[in-house]
Amino acid sequence: MKVHKVSSRSQHKQRNATKRHNKNKWHKKVRSLDSTLPNTSPGTAKLEQQIAKSEKPTVKRLQKLYTKPVTFIPKNSCAEEEKVTAPSVTSAHVHTNGGTELDDSSTSVDSKEWSEYANSVLQNGKESSNTELPDTDKQEEDDLQFHAHLDHTNNRAVLVMKPGQVLCFRGKCLLTCLYGHVEVLGFTIEEGQQSYPLFSSPSHCPLTIKALGNNPPSSKNKKEGLLEAKAIVRKYFSSEPSKKLMSEVDSDSCVVLLEPLDTPLTRFLTSFSELAEIFGLNSKELRSQATIYNPVLSAMGVTALRGPCAQGLVTSPSFREAISSLLSAWAGEFDRCPVILVCGAKSSGKSTFNRHLMNSLLNHTVSVEYLECDLGQTEFTPPGCLSLCTITEPVLGPPFTHLRDPKHMVYYGLANCQADIDRYLESLKSLWRHVSGESPVIINTMGWVKGHGFLILVDLIRLFSITHVVQLSYGNAPQCQLLTPEFLRTAHGWQTHPPQSTLTEEPASHLNTQSHVFLSVQSEFESAGTSGEMQHQRSNELRDLALLSYFSQLQSSEPGPIRPLHCFIPYQVPHSSVAIGVMHCEVAPNNILYAVNASIVGLCCLSEKVVGRGGPVVLSQTPVCQCVGLGVLRGIDMARGLYFLVTPVSPSVLRHVNCLLLGEITLPKKMLIKQHGVEGDLPYVTTDYSFEAKGAGKIHIYKGLTRPGL
Ligand SMILES: Nc1ncnc2c1ncn2[C@@H]1O[C@H](COP(=O)(O)OP(=O)(O)OP(=O)(O)O)[C@@H](O)[C@H]1O
């Protein structure tokens, strides 16, 4: 897209445009002002350390938010179900494949392919059904049997699990607990609760559903429990479920409903050929034929795993102890809510620990606050953003499946903070001012634990009055000095110094002199400390996934064709109403529009009013201000003095945006190279390329090659 030089004529026209749009500078379908949007935080936020001493929320995690209604099944649907169920596989196959129960109702999803696959699994499997198994093997084989029954009419399946049974899987589905309770990534899902989306992607370790059985102190006896469980299973089928399935139901069973999961996000991601298997198996699982043949689960989008690939989350004793003492810290008496900082070297398992901790806390409280300090591997926002989120729902998948609207966010614009540590810390301080102090706070940190990265950790502990430090390590020696209270007494940070130190630059009263509880966690999972090498595991791929996830919000919630970026009607905003700034490098003011065009920009709110004199308003310094989301500046009209911007941010919030910040976070190449439904030349992409062109850049394709010497 062309960017013209600013001319006085265009400036004049643009002044008129500004007048016309004086009130609604964001022109599209601007609705009423959202009065709930808080004011911009000033650039140099003063540190507010003390969280008010406050009451713990007495409400436990909401239960019975809504019970999933049992779908009405028309009377004649039995006949229909019978029609689609043609037995094609004998039960002998089922047992020899070590773990699949094939109810007769499930055979419609069976096929020759499946039978062949089943046989191939059989050859690699351990035993056949008529071989005498030692008791432990029998137990194992038994545990691998997933008793699931498919309801064709409603395209859903009921799975009966016995207490302690674990289903480790790849794929995605919607899970509702119908009877008993199950645990997924630390979160307990009980009968009567809402449905939860589960995503198990090869980008991360597989998810597991663990049956916890029924609550023992029940008012019902065993027999009543059994009858209740059976009645629940029956309710979900139009005809009597198979005898085999019913015989598995017991008073202490767990009964879950599984449904396929299809959302704008999953449709958008899988529309890219490279991401077609984003919820499939990883190469190791494929190679080791780690799947359990179960057509009912497969029909719901779930592939059960077995053997070494079915370990799921590995929790070492220190991992479990840390979680348990943090839960006790929340349950016990305290003057201040626990503020938990989780740190460790790259790929030591910080984010996974955080997810487990967050979910475990959500079993006991309605919300957890999450301060994101990791610019590269963000949990709830696009990369390059620092944020404070209030989390009320469990996170049951990788970050790109659970982006949330943050309570407050600052766009830093880079995937690491080395270039400007002070701006990084000022941004975090400005976010910290919005911590409520009524919920436990989890602080996620970067994997940069050496040199300046380590000094930043020391600062964070002091600045945010951390009550608990969880430090993850792997191997025989810790990757950096342990951040114990004793060490903190004399340690220097980037901005802070030990309180007694004569070198201190800030008054000691501003610093946390309280001590923290130190919890050391030894990560014992196989790949601890090694960056993911498999597809979808590399940091840059995960960042792209987060961005794709963010922009998937533009897609329609109804199934239909995927729409490329240029198909969305852009907002138009006058040059003079929004300031523009480049954060990651020096760009001459004359070239700034070349730089921002066709780029991702942070949509930010400056506290002072932006009034231009016609032409673009260029910032000379990078402000620390609130960011409400990201957008793609898809065009600039110099003649009319307008920016054209595509964003999923709602118009009511956009009205507060008066600053566009450009950083180093770029659009995923996939979004430019694979534009759906475009015939002929792809917008923004050319092969007729001149290195001389201003604002142009070559698309680098990452081939996953390791640099020599690494
Ligand atoms: N306890 C665990 N058991 C099994 N796998 C794990 C465990 N913890 C982490 N992993 C896996 O290791 C990889 C890296 O984990 P994670 O993203 O949690 O590490 P991190 O320290 O947050 O990484 P980064 O420094 O890049 O942010 C992921 O694939 C994750 O699924």
The ligand as an SDF file (V2000), in Angstrom:
LIG
                    3D

 31 33  0  0  0  0  0  0  0  0999 V2000
    5.5440  -30.5470   34.9020 N   0  0  0  0  0  0  0  0  0  0  0  0
    5.6090  -30.7840   33.5930 C   0  0  0  0  0  0  0  0  0  0  0  0
    5.3880  -32.0220   33.1060 N   0  0  0  0  0  0  0  0  0  0  0  0
    5.4530  -32.2560   31.7800 C   0  0  0  0  0  0  0  0  0  0  0  0
    5.7400  -31.3250   30.8690 N   0  0  0  0  0  0  0  0  0  0  0  0
    5.9660  -30.0780   31.2920 C   0  0  0  0  0  0  0  0  0  0  0  0
    5.9190  -29.7430   32.6800 C   0  0  0  0  0  0  0  0  0  0  0  0
    6.1910  -28.4260   32.8020 N   0  0  0  0  0  0  0  0  0  0  0  0
    6.3860  -27.9660   31.5590 C   0  0  0  0  0  0  0  0  0  0  0  0
    6.2680  -28.9440   30.6580 N   0  0  0  0  0  0  0  0  0  0  0  0
    6.4060  -28.7970   29.1980 C   0  0  0  0  0  0  0  0  0  0  0  0
    7.6590  -28.1660   28.9380 O   0  0  0  0  0  0  0  0  0  0  0  0
    7.5150  -27.1510   27.9540 C   0  0  0  0  0  0  0  0  0  0  0  0
    7.9380  -25.8010   28.5300 C   0  0  0  0  0  0  0  0  0  0  0  0
    7.1030  -25.5380   29.6360 O   0  0  0  0  0  0  0  0  0  0  0  0
    6.6790  -24.0760   30.0690 P   0  0  0  0  0  0  0  0  0  0  0  0
    6.1750  -23.3010   28.9010 O   0  0  0  0  0  0  0  0  0  0  0  0
    5.7900  -24.2280   31.2400 O   0  0  0  0  0  0  0  0  0  0  0  0
    8.0710  -23.5400   30.5140 O   0  0  0  0  0  0  0  0  0  0  0  0
    8.5100  -22.0430   30.8280 P   0  0  0  0  0  0  0  0  0  0  0  0
    9.5450  -22.1150   31.8700 O   0  0  0  0  0  0  0  0  0  0  0  0
    7.3010  -21.2200   31.1200 O   0  0  0  0  0  0  0  0  0  0  0  0
    9.1070  -21.6130   29.4360 O   0  0  0  0  0  0  0  0  0  0  0  0
    9.5410  -20.1210   28.9480 P   0  0  0  0  0  0  0  0  0  0  0  0
   10.7360  -19.7580   29.7250 O   0  0  0  0  0  0  0  0  0  0  0  0
    9.8190  -20.2890   27.4920 O   0  0  0  0  0  0  0  0  0  0  0  0
    8.3630  -19.2120   29.2240 O   0  0  0  0  0  0  0  0  0  0  0  0
    6.0500  -27.1870   27.5090 C   0  0  0  0  0  0  0  0  0  0  0  0
    5.9360  -27.9940   26.3730 O   0  0  0  0  0  0  0  0  0  0  0  0
    5.3510  -27.8430   28.6600 C   0  0  0  0  0  0  0  0  0  0  0  0
    4.1990  -28.5350   28.2650 O   0  0  0  0  0  0  0  0  0  0  0  0
  1  2  1  0
  2  3  1  0
  2  7  2  0
  3  4  2  0
  4  5  1  0
  5  6  2  0
  6  7  1  0
  6 10  1  0
  7  8  1  0
  8  9  2  0
  9 10  1  0
 10 11  1  0
 11 12  1  0
 11 30  1  0
 12 13  1  0
 13 14  1  0
 13 28  1  0
 14 15  1  0
 15 16  1  0
 16 17  2  0
 16 18  1  0
 16 19  1  0
 19 20  1  0
 20 21  2  0
 20 22  1  0
 20 23  1  0
 23 24  1  0
 24 25  2  0
 24 26  1  0
 24 27  1  0
 28 29  1  0
 28 30  1  0
 30 31  1  0
M  END
$$$$
